[in-house]
């Protein structure tokens, strides 16, 4: 076990709002063992940025980890050349060039079609009625699993997200995760003959064309679904909520003084959809005055790094004019999010401008907005008054 000081948390309070405890840790114990999570947490932005690049120490290869056990061995849980081989196979489907030339028009068509279904004057849950189906339809296109509905895509993503964050070992959570992976495997099996006969730019098409082993194809499709639905869905709704809650900042975006991308990047810093990334200590190591032993589990707390006061002035405030260059919302180092270009296009190039352009009036409703999570954080609903 590491020599880090012990800090106890209330898991329910931490899930509801981790930021006060993370701020306390940054001040008092930037490296701390949290028994309720069974892990040592790194909460300083500098420690995280340096450590994520030291793959010989802070390894993503975690044979006994929840993701490997529940979803298969994907590229996120590999290091070095093993990671790069699969990343290179993955890249053609989600490269900035492919996103611009191939996906963005499909994203726009999905957005327009979904917005057309919203009644001209209504009270809606923007999470349920737009962000969820839009993210799901975009992910169906990208993965090549066009044989399913967006609701299935969302349920599978949520099942896996909850499964790989199930550090308490709740059987019902694990069962939902298994049901999700079984469903994905069946959808892949159904589409295999189609993509083998008619290769395309989808992930399934590109990975099959690369010659990747089918078990790795399955694992990497599951990886894409786990993050590719959950995070964009929450980031779309969250950025809309942040802008509606700060009308002066929304006005800056509407006037063109700040871009939609800047607004999204600031939201992703402020409320990090991916709040944590786990690592395994690969060899004895010391950082600051803390020593680690081989095979210890460490959590790199991205949500804390993005509110580190030494790098972000008024870090707890949402400010679309902020320089977010030091944000690690998409990670850092060799495991920087492979789908970042697709996510930015979905959210900043399509979803946000389409929503605010098509809605003559968009206002927060009186019903409270619910938000939660620390490993994966975001809105659970977004009640709004919508008028076209």
N, C-alpha and C positions, 0 to 999 in steps of 0.2 A: 504494500500500500504506500502511496505517496506520503511525504512528510508535510503536505499542505495542512493548514489549520482547518478544523471542522466547523462548518456552519450549517445549522439546521434550518429547514424551511417548512412552511405549511404548504403542502402540494396544491391544495385547493386555492389558497390565496395566490400562490405563484402562478397557477394556471389563469386565474382571473386577471392578474396584473403583475407581471414579473419585474417591472421596471424599478420600483422602490428597492426591492431586495438586490437587484443587480447593481444599482447605484451604491448601495451600502457596501457591497462586495468590492466594487472598483475602488472605493475609498479605504476600506479596512483590510481586505484580503482578496486581491485580484486573482489569486490562484487559491481555490478552496475546495475541500472535499465536502460534498453534500450527501449524507448517508441516505436521505430519502430518495435520491436519484441514483445511488450506487456509483457515483462518478466524481472525478475531480473536474471542476469547471474553470476555464480560463475566460476572464471577462474583460480584460484590457484589449483595446484595439491593436496596440503594437504587439503584444504577446501573440495574439491570434494571427495577425498578418505574417509575422515571422514564422510561427510554428506551422502554419498551413503549407508553407513551402518546404519544410523540412520533412519530406516524406520518409526518410530513412529512420526518423524518430517517431513522428506523429503519423502513423500509417493508416491509410484508409482500408487496408486489407484486414478484415475482421471475420475470420472463418466462423466464429461462434456468435457473431452479431445477429440482431433481429432481422435486418434486411436480407442478409445471406440466407438465413434459415427460412424466412417466410416468402421471399420473392425470387430467390435464385441469385447467382453470383454475377452481378452486373458491373459495368465499368466504373461506377462510383465507388465500388468496394475493391478496386484494384489500383496498384501503383506502378510507376515506371513504364516500361515498354508494354506490359500487359494492358495497362490502362490506355496508353496511346494508340495501340493497335485498334481497340474497339472504338475509341473516340474518333479516329480517322475514318473508320467505316461508317460511323454515325453522322459525321459532319456534313456530307453532301446533302442530306435531307433538310438540314436546319441552318445552313450557312447563310450569312447576310445576302449573298448573291441569289441563292435559291428562294429565300424569303421574299425578296423584292420581285423576282421574276415569276415566281410560281405560286406562293402562298397568299400574298397580301390581297390579291383580287378575290380569292376565295374567302378570306377573312371578311372582306367588305360585304360580299354577298350574304354571308351568314348574318352579319350584323343588321343589314337592311331588312332581311326576311324576318328576323326575330322582332325588330322594332315595329314592323308592319302589323304584327299580331297584338301589340299593346293598344288597348282602347284609347281613343283620342283624349278623353278626360277620365282619369281613374286614379285610384290609390293602389299602388303596387308595391311588392317587395322586389326591389331592383336586383337583389342577389338571386332570388328564385326565378324571376321573370326575364332577366337579361343576362346577368353575369354568368350564371350556371349554364344555361343552354348555349350561350355564345362560346364560352370556353370549351364546352363539351363538343360542339360541332367543329370548332377549329381543330381540336385534338383528334377527332375522328379522321379528318382530312390528313393531318400530319402523320398519324400512326399508320394509316391505311386500313383501319378497322371500321370501314363504312357500313358494315353489316349489323351494327348495334345502334341503340338510341343514346342520346346525350345523357339521359337519366342513368342508364347503366354505366356509362363512362364515369359519371360523377360518383355513383355509389361505389364502384370499384376503386377509384382514387381515394375516397374517404376511408374505405375499409383498409387499404394498404397503409395509408398515412397513420391511422390510429394503431394499426398493428405494429409498425416499426417504431412507434413511440410508446409502446405498451411496456414500459419498464417495471410496472407493478405486476405484470404477468396475469392479467385478468383473462380467464378462459373465453368469455363471450367475445371480447375484442379480437382475440386470436382466431376464433371461429369465423368471424366476419371477414378477417383478412384472408383466410384460406378460401372462403367462398368467392372472394373477389379474384384471387389468382386462378382458381378453377374456371371461372367465367372467362377470364382473359385468354387462358389456354384454349378454350373451346372456340372463342372468336378467331384466334389466330389459326387454328386448325381449319376453320371454315374458309378463311381467306387465302390460305397457302396456295391452293391450286390456281386461284385467280392471279395472285401476284407473281407466281412462278411463270405463268403463261404470258402475263402482261405486266412486265416490270414498270414501275413508275418511280416518282420522286418521294413517295411516302417512306417512312422509316422501315416498314416491313419490306417494301420493295427494294430499298437501298441495301438493307442488311442482308437480305437473301442474295442479292446480286454480288455482294462482297465475298460470299463463300463462308460467312460466319456460321459456326455450329449452331444448330437449331436451339439448343438449350440456352446459349448465350443470346440468340435473337429473342427468345421468350423473356429472359431476364431483363434485357435492355428495353424492350417494349413496355414491360411492367414499370421499369424505372421512369420512362417517359410519361406514363399515365399517372403514376403516383404524384409527381411534381407538376406535370404539365396541365393538369386540371385544377388541382387544389390551389396552387399559388396564383395563377392568373385570375381565377374566379374571385379570390379574396382581394387581390390587388385592384381589380376593376372596381368592385363595390367600395373598397376602402378609399381609393383615390377620389371617387365621386363624393363619398361621405366627407372626406377631408376638405374638398373644395367647397361643398355646400355649407360646411361648418365655418369656413373662412371666406366669406363672400368677397372681401377685398382682394384676396389672392386669386380667386376665380376670375375676378374682373381683369387682373393682370394677364391672365392666360387668354381670356376672350379678346383683349386688345392686341394680342400678339407680342406683348412685352416679355412674356415667359412662354416657353413651348409646353405642349402637352407632355413631351418626354421629360422635361424638367419637373413637372408636377408629379409624374409617376415615380421618377427616381427619388424625389424627396419623400414621397409616401413610403417607398420601399426602404428608405433609411429609417424613417420615423417609426413605422410599424413593420418590422422585418417579417415578411411572410415565412421565410425560412429563418427561424430564430436560433438554430443550433445545428452543428454538424459533429458527429461522433468520430473519435480517432482511437486507435490502439497504440500504446507505447511499444515500439519495436525493439528498443534496447535501453539499458539503464541511462538515465538522463537527468540533468539538473537545469532548472531555469529559475532565475532570481535565487531565492534560498530554498527552493523546493526540489526534492529529489524524487524521481519516479522509478518504479521497477518495471521490468518487461511484462507486457500483456495487461497492464492497467488500462482502464477505460477513461478517456478524457473527452469532455464536451467543449468544443469551441463555440462560444456564445455570441453568434453574429448579432443578435438583437441587442446585446450589451455593447459590442464594439461600435455599433452605429449610433449609440448615444453616449459615447465616451467624451466627457467634457474637455479633455485635453486636445481634441480634434474638432469638435463641433460646438460652437458658441450657442447658448440657449438650446442645448441638445434635445430637451423634452418638447420643444415647440416645433410645429409644422410651419415651414417657411419655404415657399417655392422659389425664392430668390437665392437660396443657399447654394454654395458650391458643394456638391455631393461626391467629388472625385475620390474622397477617402472612404466612401461607403463600401461595405463588403456584403451588400444585399444579395449579390450573385456569387458570393464566395471570392476566393483569391487563389493565386497559384495554379497548379496543374489541374485542379478540380473546379475551376471557374465554370459556372453553369453552361453546358453545351447548348441549351435552348434559349440563351439570353436574347439573341437577335429575334427569334420568333416571338418571345414574350413581349419584347419592346414594341414590335410591330402590331401584335394583337391589341395591346393596351393603348399605347401612345399614338400609333398611326391610324388605328381604326376605331376601337371601342369608345374611347373618351370623346374624340371629336364627333363621332356619329351620334352619340347620346345627346351631347349638348347642342348639336346642330339641329337634330330632329325634334327635340323637346322645346316647344315654345316657352314652357315654364316647367322647371324642375325644382322642387322644394322638399326639404325633410319633413316627414310627417310627425305627428305627435307621439306615436308609439316609440318606445326607447330602442335604441340601437344596441345590440348585444355583441360583445367582442370577447375573445378568449384564446388561450393557448400560449405556450412558451417555446416549444420545439417548432411548432407550426402555428403561427398566430394570424388572426384576422377576424373580420366581421362574420357574424352568423346570420345576420339579416340586414336589410336596409329599406325600411318603409319610407316611401316617398309619394308626393303628389305629382302626378305626371299630366301634362297638358300639351297637346300638339296644336 
